[in-house]
């Protein structure tokens, strides 16, 4: 007898659903895509036709379907929490795109809904799943560069108007729907990555989060943040939508025994420069990006489905998402108050 597949509904049928969630679910042998949802019916209909699924304009209708066991929430940021909570209450395992919420209260409510329902909540922080970053984590844990002293991590590209389904008039630039701009699109990725890489939480932030150049919208298009970890390590996090030449997705970690460079070399995803003068080069695959050829398998969908199949809580849990969000919230507070801000978690 053939093994029953997990029925999945994708709520939100924009670019992230089109280029990541749908194709990654489609090639997973344990998944059946049951439905697509979008407030613009034609978007859901287009994907439903491509993948042999049903289309809906209201997510509530999909949550009532018995054949749906899990959902992906791929909507504008402001709807992540309410839709995820509704899905969890309806008994659906939930994969939510980042940032998971617009406030710590929302994040807590999502986690509580997951716990009460006994269903998994996972957040789509794919940076920590990239092969270069997995290798870097191992090297740091093995003590190759010693104690982490400082770091700098950067995620910059020309902006979402070039690849989002709505272009320059889309929700990314509308604070009511997006909550934040470059910090929600890019900064939260790096907040999750750097805390995961060094194995520490951040306790304090100082930042400038600004709308500097984009003629559309009312959200930030650039952010420069300084973070301090629990052990005292300090570093910078940069997020930008005005990197008009290409994309910068790099991280450098400085330890007392050497330096770890990630994404700085086109061939070698990880480069180690030791204090002794020795250099190590690791060819670990291309960084995922929005540049041509960069949309490889993120690993997020397979991890989510594996958690459900094996009845194992997902590594990138709601609590992990909440901790990354807390860094962003502290940076926003610092920028608004012009003072250092504690990371409240």
C-alpha positions in Angstrom: 0.0 0.0 0.0 1.4 3.4 -0.9 2.2 5.7 1.9 -0.3 8.5 2.5 1.1 11.9 1.5 0.9 15.0 3.6 -1.7 17.4 2.2 -0.4 20.9 2.1 -2.0 24.3 1.4 0.0 27.4 0.5 -1.6 30.6 1.8 -0.3 33.5 -0.3 0.5 32.9 -3.9 3.2 35.6 -4.6 6.8 35.3 -5.5 8.0 33.3 -2.4 5.3 30.8 -2.9 5.9 30.6 -6.7 9.7 30.3 -6.5 10.3 28.5 -3.2 7.4 26.8 -1.5 5.4 25.4 -4.4 8.3 23.9 -6.4 10.0 22.5 -3.2 6.8 20.9 -2.1 6.2 19.6 -5.6 9.4 17.6 -5.7 9.0 16.2 -2.1 7.7 12.6 -2.6 5.8 12.8 0.7 3.7 15.8 -0.2 0.5 16.5 -2.1 -0.2 20.2 -2.8 -4.0 20.4 -2.1 -4.7 24.1 -2.4 -3.4 27.6 -3.1 -4.9 30.7 -1.5 -4.6 34.4 -2.5 -6.6 37.5 -2.0 -6.1 38.0 -5.7 -7.8 34.9 -7.1 -6.0 34.8 -10.4 -2.6 34.2 -8.6 -3.9 31.2 -6.7 -5.7 29.9 -9.8 -2.4 30.1 -11.9 -0.5 28.0 -9.3 -3.4 25.6 -8.8 -3.5 24.9 -12.5 0.2 24.3 -12.6 0.3 21.9 -9.7 -3.1 20.2 -10.1 -4.5 21.8 -6.9 -7.6 23.8 -5.9 -7.6 27.6 -5.6 -9.3 29.8 -2.9 -9.5 33.5 -2.2 -10.1 33.0 1.6 -7.7 31.1 3.9 -10.6 30.2 6.2 -12.0 27.9 3.5 -8.8 26.0 3.2 -8.4 25.5 6.9 -11.8 23.7 6.9 -10.5 21.1 4.4 -9.9 17.7 6.0 -7.2 16.8 3.4 -5.0 19.7 4.5 -2.6 18.7 7.3 0.0 21.5 6.9 0.1 25.0 5.6 2.7 27.5 4.4 2.0 31.1 5.3 3.4 33.2 2.5 1.4 36.4 2.9 2.5 40.0 3.7 4.2 40.2 7.1 1.3 41.8 8.9 -0.9 38.7 8.3 1.7 36.1 9.4 0.5 35.9 13.0 -3.3 35.9 12.6 -3.2 33.4 9.8 -0.7 31.1 11.5 -2.7 31.2 14.8 -5.9 30.4 12.9 -4.1 27.5 11.1 -2.7 26.1 14.3 -6.1 26.3 16.0 -7.6 24.4 13.0 -5.1 21.6 13.7 -2.6 22.3 10.9 1.2 22.1 11.2 2.4 25.6 10.1 5.4 26.9 8.3 5.4 30.7 8.4 7.7 33.0 6.4 9.9 35.4 8.2 9.6 37.8 10.0 7.2 35.6 11.9 5.3 38.5 13.4 5.2 42.3 13.9 5.6 42.2 17.7 6.8 40.0 20.5 3.2 39.6 21.7 2.2 38.2 18.3 5.2 35.8 18.3 4.3 34.6 21.8 0.7 34.1 20.8 1.8 32.0 17.8 4.0 29.8 20.0 1.2 29.4 22.5 -1.2 28.4 19.8 1.2 25.8 18.5 1.7 24.3 22.0 -2.1 24.2 22.7 -2.9 22.6 19.4 0.0 20.1 19.6 1.0 21.1 16.1 4.4 22.2 14.8 5.2 25.9 14.1 8.3 26.4 12.0 9.7 29.7 10.7 11.3 30.0 7.2 14.8 31.1 8.2 16.7 29.4 5.4 20.1 31.1 5.9 21.2 28.6 8.6 20.5 25.7 6.2 22.9 26.9 3.5 25.8 24.5 3.1 28.4 27.3 3.7 26.8 28.3 6.9 26.4 24.7 8.1 30.1 24.2 7.5 30.9 27.4 9.3 28.9 26.4 12.4 30.9 23.2 12.6 34.2 25.0 12.3 33.2 27.5 15.1 32.0 24.6 17.3 35.3 22.8 16.7 37.2 25.9 17.9 39.0 26.4 14.7 38.9 30.3 15.0 38.8 30.2 18.8 36.7 32.5 20.8 34.5 34.8 18.7 35.4 38.5 19.4 33.7 40.4 16.6 31.7 39.9 13.4 30.1 41.6 10.5 27.2 40.2 8.5 25.6 41.8 5.5 22.6 41.1 3.3 22.1 43.7 0.5 20.4 43.7 -2.9 18.6 46.2 -5.2 15.2 45.8 -3.5 12.1 43.6 -3.8 10.6 45.6 -6.7 12.6 43.6 -9.2 11.4 40.2 -8.2 8.2 40.5 -6.1 5.0 39.8 -7.9 3.6 43.3 -7.3 6.7 45.2 -8.3 7.3 48.8 -7.0 3.7 49.2 -5.9 3.6 46.1 -3.8 3.0 45.4 -0.1 6.8 45.3 0.6 6.8 49.1 0.6 3.6 49.6 2.6 4.2 49.8 6.4 0.7 48.6 7.2 1.3 45.4 5.4 5.0 45.0 5.7 5.7 46.3 9.2 9.3 46.9 8.2 11.3 47.0 4.9 14.9 45.9 4.5 15.0 44.8 8.1 12.1 42.4 7.7 13.2 41.1 4.3 16.9 40.8 4.9 17.9 41.9 8.4 15.9 39.3 10.3 17.6 36.6 8.2 21.0 37.7 9.4 19.8 38.2 13.0 18.8 34.5 13.0 22.0 33.4 11.2 24.6 35.2 13.4 23.0 34.1 16.7 22.8 30.5 15.4 26.4 30.6 14.1 28.1 31.9 17.3 25.7 30.0 19.6 24.8 33.0 21.6 21.9 35.4 22.2 22.2 39.1 21.7 21.5 41.4 24.6 21.9 44.9 23.3 21.6 46.8 20.0 22.4 50.3 18.6 21.2 51.1 15.2 20.1 53.4 12.4 17.2 52.1 10.5 16.3 54.5 7.7 14.3 55.2 4.5 17.1 56.8 2.4 16.5 56.3 -1.3 13.5 54.4 -2.5 10.9 56.8 -3.9 8.1 54.4 -3.1 6.6 53.5 0.2 7.2 54.3 3.9 9.4 51.5 5.2 13.2 51.4 5.8 15.4 50.6 2.8 18.7 50.6 4.8 19.8 49.6 8.3 23.2 49.6 10.0 23.1 47.9 13.4 25.6 47.1 16.1 24.9 44.1 18.3 26.4 42.9 21.6 26.2 39.2 22.5 25.8 37.7 26.0 29.6 37.0 26.2 30.5 40.5 25.0 31.2 39.8 21.4 30.2 42.8 19.2 29.6 43.2 15.5 27.6 44.8 12.8 24.5 43.7 10.8 23.7 45.6 7.6 20.5 45.3 5.6 20.0 47.2 2.4 17.6 47.5 -0.6 20.0 50.0 -2.4 22.8 47.7 -3.3 22.1 48.4 -6.9 25.0 46.5 -8.6 24.2 43.0 -7.4 23.7 41.1 -4.2 25.9 41.0 -1.0 25.2 38.0 1.2 28.4 37.7 3.3 29.5 37.2 6.9 32.9 37.5 8.5 33.6 36.2 12.0 36.7 37.2 13.8 38.1 34.9 16.6 41.2 35.0 18.7 42.7 32.2 16.6 41.6 33.3 13.1 39.0 34.6 10.7 36.1 32.9 9.1 34.8 34.4 5.8 31.5 33.2 4.3 30.3 34.1 0.8 33.2 36.4 0.1 34.8 34.1 -2.6 32.9 33.1 -5.7 34.3 29.6 -5.6 35.0 28.8 -2.0 31.9 29.5 0.2 34.0 29.2 3.4 37.5 30.6 3.8 39.5 30.3 7.0 42.5 32.5 7.7 44.3 31.4 10.8 46.6 33.6 13.0 49.4 31.2 12.1 49.2 32.2 8.5 47.5 29.0 7.3 44.5 29.3 5.0 41.8 26.8 4.5 39.3 26.8 1.6 36.0 24.9 1.4 34.1 24.5 -1.8 30.6 24.0 -0.3 28.1 25.2 -2.9 26.7 28.5 -4.1 24.9 30.9 -1.8 21.2 31.1 -2.3 20.2 34.5 -3.7 17.7 36.3 -5.8 20.3 36.6 -8.6 20.0 34.4 -11.6 20.9 30.8 -10.7 20.7 31.5 -7.0 17.2 30.0 -6.4 18.3 26.6 -5.4 16.5 24.3 -2.9 16.3 26.2 0.4 16.0 23.1 2.5 13.2 24.7 4.5 10.3 22.6 3.0 12.2 19.3 3.4 13.0 20.1 7.0 9.4 21.0 7.7 8.0 17.8 6.1 10.6 15.7 7.9 9.6 17.1 11.2 6.0 16.1 10.6 6.8 12.7 9.3 9.2 11.9 12.1 7.1 13.6 14.8 10.2 15.7 15.7 10.0 19.4 16.7 11.5 21.5 13.9 14.9 23.0 14.5 13.8 26.4 13.3 10.9 26.6 15.8 8.6 29.5 16.7 10.9 30.2 19.6 13.9 30.5 17.3 11.9 32.9 15.1 10.9 34.9 18.1 14.5 35.3 19.2 15.5 36.6 15.7 12.5 39.0 15.7 13.6 40.3 19.1 16.9 41.5 17.7 15.0 43.4 14.9 12.6 44.9 17.4 15.6 46.1 19.6 17.2 47.6 16.5 14.0 49.5 15.6 13.7 50.8 19.2 17.3 52.0 19.2 16.8 53.8 15.9 13.7 55.5 17.1 15.0 56.5 20.5 18.6 57.2 19.4 19.8 55.1 22.4 21.1 51.6 23.0 18.2 49.1 23.4 18.0 45.9 25.2 17.1 42.8 23.3 13.9 41.7 25.1 13.4 38.0 25.2 
